[in-house]
Amino acid sequence: MEAQRYDVVIAGAGLVGLALAPALARTGLSVALVDRAPIAAPEPDPATWDSRVYAISPGSATFLRALGAWQRLPADRVAPIEAMRVAGDAGATLTFSAFDFGERALAWIAEERALRAALLPGVFEAGVTVVGGAPFVGLIWGADEARLTLAPDGEEARELSARLLVGADGLRSWVRTAAGIVAEPRPYGQTAVVANFACGLAHHGIARQWFRADGSVLAWLPLPGRRISIVWSAPEALAAELLALSPATLAERVAAAGDRALGELTPLTPPAAFPLALLKLPAAIAHRLALVGDAAHGVHPLAGQGVNLGFGDARALAQVVAARGPVADPGAPVLLDRYARRRAEPVLAMQAATDGLARLFGPSTPWLSSLRNAGMTAVDRLPLLKRALAQPALR
Ligand SMILES: Cc1cc2nc3c(=O)[nH]c(=O)nc-3n(C[C@H](O)[C@H](O)[C@H](O)COP(=O)(O)OP(=O)(O)OC[C@H]3O[C@@H](n4cnc5c(N)ncnc54)[C@H](O)[C@@H]3O)c2cc1C
């Protein structure tokens, strides 16, 4: 079978793969983007709201703007987070304000389907070859190439050859395993329950988060209008209980857990569930391979940073490849090392911060509860420390 040759093959067309593909193609490389799911823009449906939403940091928004995707997001489907109120389980509060940091917003809430629809035109405009509906079934390595085999579509299997293969295929990455990088995501024993609600009162662009005594973390994120999207990261038993509730009872439970800060809640979507896991890798590169996004790192969603880290990977890899100078080969070890070095520190810092918070606010003793609440109150009184803590999430 004759392989189709590319400079770069990106295995996985989630948000990170969709952003990376045009960023690399614009540096003059031939790029293919492959996924087992169809790679197409979802049908717009103004009457409904996607329950998968992301808090996009100002740093990620700048990257998406450079790709032309941010401008394509309909303004009435994106909500700025202008302030954030975090409550501990023993009365402590911590507030962050975009105004205090000199930012227009701490982050922007956007739906997954809107982000996909905004990224896809850039993929086609940049001349990326797109292959959807093609699960990966084989991977072999040569000195100068990686060869990825796709499941047969009709008669024959298809092979793509790349000087650089990028694994962008999510937390349980097939590519990572096939490359022999052994690392199992470590379950948190928690499931995130997500759903959207209409609310009785205006949210004024304020995101709210409660670290609760039962070890769960509840976040309310503003959507445009009087709507919110929630992420309730709950121990398995509580998550199962929440998922079994009728939509109206779940709305009542969510409203009560948030002290009815926005009045009564009305369900807009059924709840969806995402099991949570931490993934730490010894290295995000190997021979002719770079991992990006959740394939390279898994973080707890309490800081809403997973896809932002992934966009950071995409931006860094594209910058390193664009600045390759006399190095013609995009899979050259010198470039991969440079990419790995550039991402090691921000990824480690975000993993340490989110994992530390998830553990600190897990089920605990009363003295630990007092200590962490005292810590929150202390941070709230120190504007410079608050700014230092917020910087990695903003950028
Ligand atoms: C509840 C929850 C809330 C979150 N909220 C936020 C937030 O507010 N902000 C934020 O930054 N992050 C958030 N995250 C994290 C975010 O969802 C992930 O970091 C992000 O979706 C990862 O994108 P990705 O493109 O790396 O991987 P994925 O989205 O997992 O995409 C992987 C792609 O690879 C394809 N694929 C996988 N295996 C194969 C195979 N064998 N063959 C062919 N194709 C394959 C899949 O079809 C998929 O298209 C949240 C996560 C959860 C669980």
The ligand as an SDF file (V2000), in Angstrom:
LIG
                    3D

 53 58  0  0  0  0  0  0  0  0999 V2000
  -16.4580   18.7710   32.9480 C   0  0  0  0  0  0  0  0  0  0  0  0
  -15.2910   19.3850   32.2790 C   0  0  0  0  0  0  0  0  0  0  0  0
  -15.2260   20.7660   32.1320 C   0  0  0  0  0  0  0  0  0  0  0  0
  -14.1330   21.3630   31.5030 C   0  0  0  0  0  0  0  0  0  0  0  0
  -14.0950   22.7130   31.4060 N   0  0  0  0  0  0  0  0  0  0  0  0
  -13.0070   23.2940   30.8560 C   0  0  0  0  0  0  0  0  0  0  0  0
  -12.9040   24.7230   30.7810 C   0  0  0  0  0  0  0  0  0  0  0  0
  -13.7960   25.4690   31.2110 O   0  0  0  0  0  0  0  0  0  0  0  0
  -11.7920   25.2640   30.2070 N   0  0  0  0  0  0  0  0  0  0  0  0
  -10.7730   24.4760   29.7640 C   0  0  0  0  0  0  0  0  0  0  0  0
   -9.7510   25.0150   29.3130 O   0  0  0  0  0  0  0  0  0  0  0  0
  -10.8540   23.1250   29.7920 N   0  0  0  0  0  0  0  0  0  0  0  0
  -11.9290   22.5100   30.3290 C   0  0  0  0  0  0  0  0  0  0  0  0
  -12.0070   21.1630   30.3760 N   0  0  0  0  0  0  0  0  0  0  0  0
  -10.9460   20.3540   29.7640 C   0  0  0  0  0  0  0  0  0  0  0  0
  -11.1980   20.1390   28.2770 C   0  0  0  0  0  0  0  0  0  0  0  0
  -12.4450   19.5100   28.0980 O   0  0  0  0  0  0  0  0  0  0  0  0
  -10.1060   19.2860   27.6400 C   0  0  0  0  0  0  0  0  0  0  0  0
   -8.8360   19.7090   28.0930 O   0  0  0  0  0  0  0  0  0  0  0  0
  -10.1480   19.4110   26.1080 C   0  0  0  0  0  0  0  0  0  0  0  0
  -11.3980   19.0420   25.6040 O   0  0  0  0  0  0  0  0  0  0  0  0
   -9.0760   18.5260   25.4660 C   0  0  0  0  0  0  0  0  0  0  0  0
   -9.1060   18.7010   24.0730 O   0  0  0  0  0  0  0  0  0  0  0  0
   -8.2200   17.7680   23.1260 P   0  0  0  0  0  0  0  0  0  0  0  0
   -8.4410   18.3230   21.7510 O   0  0  0  0  0  0  0  0  0  0  0  0
   -6.8390   17.6510   23.6600 O   0  0  0  0  0  0  0  0  0  0  0  0
   -8.8530   16.3050   23.2760 O   0  0  0  0  0  0  0  0  0  0  0  0
  -10.3050   15.7570   22.9200 P   0  0  0  0  0  0  0  0  0  0  0  0
  -11.3230   16.8170   22.9700 O   0  0  0  0  0  0  0  0  0  0  0  0
  -10.5040   14.5630   23.7890 O   0  0  0  0  0  0  0  0  0  0  0  0
  -10.1890   15.3010   21.3780 O   0  0  0  0  0  0  0  0  0  0  0  0
   -9.5400   14.1060   21.0100 C   0  0  0  0  0  0  0  0  0  0  0  0
   -9.9390   13.7480   19.5830 C   0  0  0  0  0  0  0  0  0  0  0  0
   -9.2220   12.5440   19.2000 O   0  0  0  0  0  0  0  0  0  0  0  0
  -10.1010   11.6280   18.5540 C   0  0  0  0  0  0  0  0  0  0  0  0
   -9.6300   10.2770   18.8110 N   0  0  0  0  0  0  0  0  0  0  0  0
   -9.3630    9.7170   20.0360 C   0  0  0  0  0  0  0  0  0  0  0  0
   -8.9540    8.4460   19.8820 N   0  0  0  0  0  0  0  0  0  0  0  0
   -8.9560    8.1700   18.5440 C   0  0  0  0  0  0  0  0  0  0  0  0
   -8.6380    7.0100   17.7630 C   0  0  0  0  0  0  0  0  0  0  0  0
   -8.2070    5.8590   18.3320 N   0  0  0  0  0  0  0  0  0  0  0  0
   -8.7670    7.0620   16.4210 N   0  0  0  0  0  0  0  0  0  0  0  0
   -9.1810    8.2280   15.8230 C   0  0  0  0  0  0  0  0  0  0  0  0
   -9.5030    9.3770   16.5240 N   0  0  0  0  0  0  0  0  0  0  0  0
   -9.3900    9.3310   17.8660 C   0  0  0  0  0  0  0  0  0  0  0  0
  -11.4690   11.9130   19.2010 C   0  0  0  0  0  0  0  0  0  0  0  0
  -12.5210   11.5510   18.3300 O   0  0  0  0  0  0  0  0  0  0  0  0
  -11.4250   13.4350   19.4570 C   0  0  0  0  0  0  0  0  0  0  0  0
  -11.9700   14.1650   18.3820 O   0  0  0  0  0  0  0  0  0  0  0  0
  -13.0800   20.5490   30.9960 C   0  0  0  0  0  0  0  0  0  0  0  0
  -13.1510   19.1590   31.1210 C   0  0  0  0  0  0  0  0  0  0  0  0
  -14.2350   18.5720   31.7730 C   0  0  0  0  0  0  0  0  0  0  0  0
  -14.2870   17.0730   31.9240 C   0  0  0  0  0  0  0  0  0  0  0  0
  1  2  1  0
  2  3  1  0
  2 52  2  0
  3  4  2  0
  4  5  1  0
  4 50  1  0
  5  6  2  0
  6  7  1  0
  6 13  1  0
  7  8  2  0
  7  9  1  0
  9 10  1  0
 10 11  2  0
 10 12  1  0
 12 13  2  0
 13 14  1  0
 14 15  1  0
 14 50  1  0
 15 16  1  0
 16 17  1  0
 16 18  1  0
 18 19  1  0
 18 20  1  0
 20 21  1  0
 20 22  1  0
 22 23  1  0
 23 24  1  0
 24 25  2  0
 24 26  1  0
 24 27  1  0
 27 28  1  0
 28 29  2  0
 28 30  1  0
 28 31  1  0
 31 32  1  0
 32 33  1  0
 33 34  1  0
 33 48  1  0
 34 35  1  0
 35 36  1  0
 35 46  1  0
 36 37  1  0
 36 45  1  0
 37 38  2  0
 38 39  1  0
 39 40  1  0
 39 45  2  0
 40 41  1  0
 40 42  2  0
 42 43  1  0
 43 44  2  0
 44 45  1  0
 46 47  1  0
 46 48  1  0
 48 49  1  0
 50 51  2  0
 51 52  1  0
 52 53  1  0
M  END
$$$$
